[in-house]
Amino acid sequence: MELIKIDGAYGEGGGQIVRSAVTLSCLTQKPVEIVNIRQNRKVPGLRPQHLTGIKILAKICNAKVEGLSVGSTAIKFFPSKIDNVQLKEDIGTAGSIPLILQILIPSTSISKKRLKMSITGGTDVLWSPTSDYTRFVLRETYSRLGINFHMDVERRGYYPRGGGIVNVEIFPREKISPISLLKRTSKSVKILCTYSGISLHLIKQQVTGAKNILLNAGFDCEYQIKQESAYNKGCSFLVYTFDENCIIGSDIINGKEMNNIGRLVATKFLESTLGVDQFLSDMLVIPLCLTDGESVFRVNQITKHLETNLFVTTEILNCKYGIGKIDNGFEVRIVGNSNTGI
């Protein structure tokens, strides 16, 4: 079978295009060649967390992979028969577990297979969704599509040591359903703050700051604070809501300072006034392109990650999509291509 060639420098030109391409390769059983991987990054090529995700996926679909090494700027991925598997994996760094799950959840579930896995690495790190965003926001979204998984955080893993442990079970889907998410109407939000090695007083200050901003904006707030074990100190913050018209989350982790992270996460949440938040929008693309109908969602901002995923899916699946400008944002319509043999 002829290789589908994907330019890894397209769009945001980062790891997202690699994750999406190998996911779709696994699902469609079409081999892909990805070139110019992370070409414009300060450190080009594959990083350890990218390798881990591809290696695990290769185990699931018995793939042959060429060029899989740290720093590699081109790989070839040849998928084969997909299996039910049980795995124990270690990224070996604070590399993002949620980003690896972005590959594994749709690949396994949409293929009507089951994966049970314990994985060690970073649960809450910069430039990645947090584990709580994955557990509560992404899981709610995927469940509406017909994709289900269970995820338990046994130990938090923050930068630089990582060492977090996540246990996940992914279940076979029965049908992928189209969705419509147009406008945030809910006036109830949940705040979840998990922390390790930081004073409870400081944590409560940040939660109170977030709660006050949301209360002033007319929301009812339910909040939970949880201290959890970790090798490094850290804090992971999530504000989220969903109803039949929207699924929206806003997450943040502390960097070097804790100052104002409560205010920042609440303010970012309020900026998402339509059907989905900007980070969820790109995670929707792959499953929506495999439905047997038209899906529509509205988002306040079109991100490079969303553009990247739309590009990759049309290259591999030949699905159709459209983006239209509306007041305060954009409407995205995706017509799925269910004639892929999946």
NORSULPE-V367149 format. One line per field, one symbol per residue. ss: DSSP state (2 for helix, 1 for strand, 0 for the rest). A space follows every 10 residues. Layout:
ss=???
This chain:
ss=0001111000 0000222222 2222222200 0111100000 0000000222 2222222222 0001110000 0000111100 0000111111 0000012222 2222222222 0000111111 1100000000 2222222222 2222200111 1111110100 0101111111 1000000001 1010000111 1111110002 2222222222 2222220001 1111111001 0001111111 1110011111 1110000000 2222222222 2001010222 2222222200 0001111110 0002222222 2222222001 1111110011 1111100000 00
